[in-house]
Amino acid sequence: MKFHPDKNPGDKAAEDKFKELGEAYEALSNEEKRAAYDRYGHAAFSGGGGGAGGGGGFHDPMDIFRQMFGGAFGGAGGGGFEDFFGGGGQRKSGKQRGSDLRYDLELSLEEAAKGVEKELLIEREALCEKCSGSGSKSGSGVKKCQTCGGRGVVTRSAGIFVQQSECPTCHGTGEVITDPCDACGGDGRVTKESSIKLRIPAGVDTGNRLRSSGNGDAGLRGGPSGDLYVFLHIKKHDVFEREGDDLHCEVPISFATAALGGEVKVPTLEGYTSIKIPIGTQAGTVFRLREKGMPRLNGGRHGDLHVTMQVEIPTKLSKEQQEKLRAFADSIGENNSPMEEGFFAKAKRFFDL
């Protein structure tokens, strides 16, 4: 920085010193040129000098900083050399966009299936009504910040580095309010609880996110508002388990119904419906009810409902009932249990290996 040409306009000695710095860096950073410098000194970089350096020399003294600090100088979107040496810097606009907000909303499975409108109460930064968001009591009390000169940033020198940070007085806007509003203190917004209505579409699931545009924090000094992002969570249901658009549930049936067949009621999201149970239905048998599951988000068909039969075994039998059950078991013998037969057939093959 001491010998930078911008700091020493027209000073040939400073320019030569700066070029010498460039030569030194190029020599140290390149093994061949370093070896040439060790052998030939500055002559290695002169127009007619021999050695590994050739006759190119170090023509651009700013290359030392481009190589040392890369994208800090003049890269895409960067501030260029002026930012590093204190001549640049970009300030924020006085009207800044408000922050986005997050809200976690819990829904029942029924609400997720049918869709629902919810009223959300959130605490956010809202536009100050007294000053209409300008932050100024009169509406025109805005002047350039004296701390940063309107740049929005302040610089601090530390050796060859210059550190830039947001101006603590104007918070990066480059402007200060001379007659701050009594209600908001010049911020242009106040903290308040707001009521927001949000329509939840049918078919949503845990992890889905909805955006309510413009319902985040109000912008600083009349800037545009941020957005509200609502993250959805579906509560655990007492009867149904969800898997994508499909639902699963277990329905108990009596031993007699499983053996003799019949009709049982099963729950759905729309109410009860009946299904026929064939004779000899086994525990764990699954019946599929088409399109009795969850609606598909954004329209389309519904998922299915998978109903698993759980055969109930009576736990309290009278002496007379026990005798009748034994007589029943004797009457059917051992050749009327297909699951048992299949199991022992597999076991026999296993042990005979």
C-alpha positions in Angstrom: 0.0 0.0 0.0 2.9 2.3 0.8 4.1 2.2 -2.8 0.8 1.7 -4.6 0.6 4.0 -7.7 -2.8 5.2 -6.8 -1.5 6.4 -3.5 1.5 8.0 -5.2 0.4 9.6 -8.4 3.3 10.7 -10.6 5.9 9.3 -8.2 8.3 7.4 -10.4 10.4 6.1 -7.4 7.2 4.6 -5.8 6.2 3.1 -9.1 9.6 1.5 -9.5 9.5 0.2 -5.9 6.1 -1.3 -6.5 7.3 -3.1 -9.6 10.2 -4.4 -7.6 7.8 -5.9 -5.1 6.0 -7.6 -8.0 9.3 -9.0 -9.3 10.1 -10.3 -5.8 6.8 -12.1 -5.5 7.0 -13.6 -9.0 10.5 -14.9 -8.2 9.4 -16.5 -4.9 6.2 -18.0 -6.3 7.9 -19.7 -9.3 10.6 -22.2 -8.8 12.3 -21.6 -12.2 12.3 -17.8 -11.8 13.4 -18.1 -8.2 16.4 -20.2 -9.4 17.1 -17.6 -12.1 16.9 -14.8 -9.6 19.4 -16.5 -7.3 21.8 -16.8 -10.3 21.3 -13.5 -12.1 19.5 -11.2 -9.7 17.3 -8.4 -11.2 18.9 -9.1 -14.6 16.8 -12.2 -14.8 13.7 -10.0 -15.3 15.1 -7.3 -17.5 14.3 -7.0 -21.1 17.5 -8.6 -22.3 18.5 -10.7 -19.4 19.2 -14.4 -19.8 18.1 -17.3 -17.6 14.9 -19.1 -17.2 12.8 -16.0 -16.9 13.1 -15.0 -20.5 12.6 -11.5 -21.6 8.9 -11.0 -20.4 9.6 -9.3 -17.1 6.9 -8.4 -14.6 4.8 -5.9 -16.6 1.7 -5.6 -14.4 2.6 -4.6 -10.8 -1.0 -5.3 -9.7 -0.6 -9.0 -10.5 1.0 -9.5 -7.1 -2.3 -8.6 -5.5 -4.4 -10.6 -8.0 -2.3 -13.7 -7.3 -2.2 -13.2 -3.5 -5.9 -12.4 -3.0 -7.6 -13.9 -6.0 -11.3 -12.9 -6.3 -10.9 -10.0 -3.9 -9.8 -8.0 -6.9 -12.0 -7.3 -9.9 -13.7 -10.7 -10.0 -17.3 -11.2 -11.1 -19.5 -9.3 -8.7 -16.5 -8.0 -6.8 -15.7 -4.5 -5.8 -12.4 -4.3 -7.7 -9.1 -2.8 -6.5 -10.8 0.3 -5.1 -12.6 -1.7 -2.4 -9.3 -3.2 -1.1 -7.6 0.1 -1.0 -10.5 2.0 0.5 -11.8 3.8 -2.5 -14.9 1.7 -3.2 -17.6 -0.1 -1.3 -21.3 -0.4 -1.9 -23.9 0.7 0.5 -27.3 -0.8 1.0 -30.3 0.9 -0.2 -32.1 3.0 2.5 -35.2 0.9 1.9 -34.3 -2.7 2.7 -36.3 -5.9 2.3 -37.7 -7.4 5.5 -36.6 -10.8 6.8 -38.3 -14.0 5.9 -40.0 -15.8 8.8 -40.6 -19.4 9.7 -43.7 -20.9 11.3 -44.2 -24.5 12.2 -47.8 -25.7 11.9 -49.2 -29.0 13.2 -52.3 -30.5 11.4 -54.4 -33.5 12.1 -54.5 -36.3 9.4 -58.2 -35.3 8.7 -57.2 -31.7 8.1 -54.4 -32.8 5.8 -56.8 -35.0 3.9 -59.5 -32.4 3.4 -57.6 -29.2 3.3 -58.3 -26.4 5.8 -58.0 -22.7 6.3 -55.9 -21.8 9.4 -55.5 -18.5 11.1 -51.9 -17.9 12.3 -50.9 -15.5 15.0 -47.3 -14.4 14.5 -45.1 -11.8 16.0 -43.4 -9.8 13.3 -42.0 -6.4 12.4 -44.9 -4.5 10.9 -45.0 -1.2 9.0 -45.1 1.8 11.4 -48.5 3.5 10.8 -47.4 6.7 12.4 -44.6 7.5 9.9 -45.9 5.2 7.1 -42.6 3.3 7.3 -40.3 6.3 6.5 -38.8 6.4 10.0 -39.0 10.2 10.0 -41.4 12.1 12.0 -41.8 14.7 9.3 -41.3 12.3 6.4 -38.3 14.2 5.1 -35.7 14.1 7.9 -33.1 12.0 6.1 -29.5 13.0 5.6 -26.2 11.4 4.6 -24.5 9.5 7.3 -21.4 11.4 8.6 -19.7 8.4 10.0 -19.3 6.6 6.6 -19.9 9.6 4.3 -22.9 7.9 2.8 -21.0 4.7 1.7 -22.6 2.4 4.3 -19.3 0.9 5.2 -16.3 1.9 7.4 -12.7 0.8 6.8 -10.0 -0.1 9.2 -6.3 -0.5 8.1 -4.3 -3.4 9.4 -0.9 -3.6 7.8 -1.3 -4.1 4.0 -5.0 -5.1 4.6 -8.0 -2.8 4.8 -11.0 -4.3 6.5 -14.5 -3.1 5.6 -17.5 -3.5 7.8 -21.0 -2.2 8.0 -21.3 1.3 9.4 -22.5 1.1 13.0 -24.3 4.4 12.7 -26.5 3.9 9.7 -26.3 0.1 9.6 -25.2 0.1 6.0 -27.9 2.4 4.6 -25.6 5.4 4.2 -28.4 7.5 5.7 -29.5 8.7 9.1 -32.9 10.0 10.3 -32.6 13.5 11.8 -36.1 13.5 13.3 -36.9 9.8 14.2 -40.5 8.8 14.6 -41.7 8.5 18.2 -43.4 5.2 17.6 -40.6 3.3 15.8 -37.5 5.2 16.7 -36.6 5.8 13.1 -36.7 2.1 12.0 -40.0 2.5 10.1 -41.5 -0.6 11.7 -42.8 -1.8 15.0 -43.1 -5.3 16.5 -46.7 -6.5 16.7 -48.8 -9.6 16.7 -50.4 -10.2 13.3 -53.2 -12.5 12.3 -52.7 -14.2 8.9 -55.1 -16.6 7.2 -53.6 -19.4 5.2 -55.3 -22.0 3.0 -53.8 -25.5 3.4 -54.4 -27.6 0.3 -55.6 -31.2 0.6 -53.0 -33.9 0.5 -50.1 -32.1 2.3 -47.7 -34.2 4.3 -45.0 -33.6 7.0 -42.1 -31.7 5.4 -44.2 -29.7 3.0 -43.6 -26.0 3.0 -46.0 -23.2 2.1 -45.0 -19.6 1.3 -47.2 -16.7 2.3 -45.8 -13.9 0.2 -45.3 -10.6 1.9 -46.2 -11.8 5.4 -42.7 -11.8 6.8 -41.1 -8.8 8.5 -41.9 -5.4 7.0 -39.0 -3.8 5.2 -36.7 -1.3 6.8 -37.8 2.3 6.1 -40.6 1.4 3.7 -38.8 -1.4 2.0 -40.7 -4.5 0.7 -41.8 -7.1 3.2 -40.2 -10.6 3.5 -42.2 -13.8 3.1 -43.6 -16.2 5.7 -42.7 -19.9 5.2 -45.0 -22.3 6.9 -43.5 -25.8 7.6 -46.2 -28.5 8.0 -46.2 -31.4 10.5 -48.9 -34.1 10.5 -49.8 -35.4 14.0 -49.7 -39.2 14.7 -53.2 -40.7 14.2 -54.8 -43.2 16.6 -56.1 -45.5 13.8 -54.3 -44.8 10.5 -50.6 -44.9 9.5 -49.7 -43.0 6.4 -47.3 -44.1 3.7 -47.2 -41.6 0.9 -50.8 -41.3 -0.3 -51.7 -44.7 1.1 -53.2 -45.4 4.5 -52.8 -48.5 6.7 -54.9 -49.7 9.6 -55.5 -52.9 11.6 -59.0 -54.2 12.3 -59.8 -56.9 14.9 -62.2 -59.7 14.0 -63.5 -62.6 16.0 -62.3 -66.1 15.7 -65.7 -67.1 14.5 -65.9 -64.5 11.8 -62.5 -65.4 10.6 -63.5 -69.1 10.4 -67.0 -68.8 9.1 -66.7 -65.6 7.1 -69.0 -62.6 7.4 -69.1 -58.8 7.1 -67.2 -56.3 9.2 -67.1 -52.5 9.5 -63.8 -50.8 8.8 -62.9 -47.1 9.3 -62.1 -44.7 6.5 -61.4 -41.0 6.5 -65.0 -40.5 5.2 -66.6 -42.8 7.8 -67.2 -46.5 8.1 -67.6 -48.9 5.3 -68.2 -52.7 5.2 -66.1 -55.4 3.7 -66.8 -59.1 3.2 -64.6 -61.6 5.1 -64.2 -64.9 3.3 -64.4 -68.2 5.1 -61.1 -69.2 6.7 -59.5 -65.7 6.7 -56.1 -65.9 8.4 -54.6 -63.3 10.8 -52.6 -60.8 8.9 -54.7 -60.9 5.7 -54.7 -57.5 4.0 -57.6 -56.1 2.2 -57.1 -53.1 -0.1 -59.8 -50.5 -0.5 -59.0 -48.6 -3.7 -58.9 -44.8 -3.5 -59.8 -44.7 0.2 -56.4 -43.2 1.2 -55.1 -39.7 1.1 -55.8 -37.3 -1.8 -52.8 -36.6 -4.0 -51.4 -33.2 -3.5 -52.3 -30.8 -6.4 -55.2 -33.0 -7.5 -55.5 -36.4 -9.1 -56.6 -39.8 -7.7 -56.5 -40.8 -4.0 -54.2 -43.4 -2.5 -55.5 -46.7 -1.2 -56.5 -48.0 2.3 -54.8 -51.2 3.3 -56.8 -53.0 6.1 -55.0 -55.8 8.0 -57.1 -58.4 9.8 -56.2 -59.2 13.4 -58.0 -62.4 14.6 -58.9 -62.1 18.2 -58.4 -65.2 20.4 -60.8 -65.3 23.4 -59.0 -65.1 26.7 -61.9 -66.0 29.1 -63.9 -69.2 28.4 -66.3 -71.0 30.7 -65.9 -74.7 31.3 -68.7 -75.4 28.9 -67.1 -73.3 26.2 -63.8 -75.0 26.7 -65.3 -78.4 26.3 -67.1 -77.4 23.2 -63.9 -75.9 21.7 -62.0 -79.1 22.4 -64.8 -81.1 20.8 -64.6 -78.7 17.8 -60.8 -79.2 17.6 -61.2 -83.0 17.7 -63.8 -82.8 15.0 -61.6 -81.0 12.5 -58.5 -83.1 13.2 -55.0 -82.1 12.2 -55.6 -81.9 8.4 -57.4 -78.6 8.4 -54.6 -76.2 9.3 -52.8 -75.2 6.0 -50.5 -72.7 7.7 -49.4 -75.2 10.2 -48.8 -77.9 7.6 -46.8 -75.5 5.4 -44.6 -74.4 8.3 -43.7 -77.9 9.4 -43.1 -79.0 5.9 -40.5 -76.3 5.5 -39.0 -77.1 8.9 -38.7 -80.8 8.0 -36.8 -79.9 4.8 -34.5 -77.6 6.9 -33.6 -80.3 9.5 -33.2 -83.0 6.9 -30.3 -81.0 5.1 
